[in-house]
């Protein structure tokens, strides 16, 4: 049985191009009245919508939604008029126009995008000092002793969440991809183009997640940089998840920002509209302490 839910979702989001792409194989392999009705809604031109609706009614003359939409598009017509127009209309062999292909980024374009990302990260590094100086003096000693020290105290006196030690019985120290399985302890929104990067402190065993809204076809630079002296291998502790919650690694090329892998910059081509996520996992000796995260749309 065909699942039309993704098509309805695309149409509700006014993403007709995605709806047409999803319908193409269905109409070729197993066309139904429902599929032709959805194709009519996905069309940009009124005449093509009408043709799709007529195909739907040929398969199911009692399809309520198709009848209603056809009435809205054509108005009330006599049966003889409809028969005459149907006889004169040419058969539909290719109801869905080919989708315009978004030009792929060339190697030069990608290098340019990375340079822009790195230039912005230099600004972030300069801001890190200001962020640390702005911290309340009462917390300074705790930060100097280490963020892990603070969370250990809070966990011990039962006023905070304790760090994650294992996942399904497996110690997190032995899970290189723990970032994909850890449940976020903190979830925040991330906005593109903000002049001030978002900053926070991350302790071992904790997970921070940032959400941002993106549409298919857009391209973003996502940067995460740790200021901790012991930061390393940050790349494996940062994940980009698409709007369905799946790993978007194939669409996001990640490169270290500086020597030592203390930060990472992703160039992500958005292929699915919705809420995307940047997840950061705190691992002792790799990705703990002060960090900044920045989102910038490239197109």
BELCOR-V406876 format. One line per field, one symbol per residue. phi: phi as a letter, one per 20 degrees, with the letter a starting at -180 (. if undefined). Layout:
phi = ???
This chain:
phi = .feegfffffffeldffffffffgfffeebfcfffffffffefedfffffffffffffebfdfffffffffffdnfcffffffffffefffedcfdffffefffffffffffffffffffffffgffggffffefgffegfffffoffffffffffemcbfeffdbclnegffddfdggedfefecccecdfmffdfecaccdgndcdccdbebdgnfccdccccedffdfalfgfdccddffenefdgfdcedcfecfnlebbcdddefdbfqeecddcdecgncbcofbccccbfdc
